[in-house]
Amino acid sequence: MGTIAITGAASGIGAALSARLKRDGHDVIGVDVQPCDVTADLGTAEGRRHAAEAVALRAGGSLDGLVSGAALGPYCEAGPILRVNYFGALQILEDLRPLLARGREPAAVAISSIGAVYADVMPDLAVPAARDACLAGDEEAAVAAIAGHDGNTAYCVAKRALALRVRASAQPWGDAGVRLNALCPGRIDTPMLDRIYDTPAMSEGVKAMPIPLGRSAPPEEMASVIAFLLGPDARYVHGAVLHADGGSDSLVRPGAL
């Protein structure tokens, strides 16, 4: 059993994962902007520093697992979405990597989204200038480039950039002895999805999302996939982007691997 930190632990996939890992006997450190073990706003530099320092203090110098899942929904403003969903998500991974390197069979998972797929196939959702600024680590340039776009576009850009960063980070993380993978969930029954359904500009499009399995998924199903990625059965899984979307990616990008 180990010590695992989860950002976005107060609701949705993060809450389901926290419950799952605790049942499995792990010590869980939850991080969220809502009241949690560590309460922090990952949309700010100060909040990111506080989160990393507080987790390090609670963990006692080492971590065995980390899940970067805190995110704003696509109904929020574009700039804050990039700050939290990409820059905050990435910074907590980087800040806590040294603790992970001292853990037992350490692994980290970044939660991306099916939105990363749509940012690949739909030009209106791509915004290359914002994506490239994210990948270059230029937060202010990314926020400036996404200005004038809606939250859904920013969400897809941030989640695609996060998945790409995971792929690009395989070597340095491997050198540190820490596995890093990304998960792209599809339509998951969370409070975020409920709010999307209550947003007229998004509701019909999300409900029409093609899903070969013909259903959405409860967050507990994503918790099971993440638990696998964190655990010993995934010892040779590294630098991967795993789609847990009921088959949506296979319909949207049939020629992609």
Protein Blocks (a to p, Z undefined) as FASTA:
>chain_A
ZZdddehklgcjllmmmmmmmmnopacddddfbdcfbdcdfkbfklmmmmmmmmmmmnoo
pafbdcdfbdcdfkbcfklmmmmmmmmmmmmmmmmmmmmmmmghiaddddddfklmmmmm
mmklnommlmmmmmnopaklmmmmmgoiafklmmmmmmmmmmmmmmmmmmmmmmnopacd
dddddddddfklmmmmmmmklmmmmmmpccfkopacdfklmmmmmmmmmmmklmmgghia
cddehhmmmmmmmmbZZ
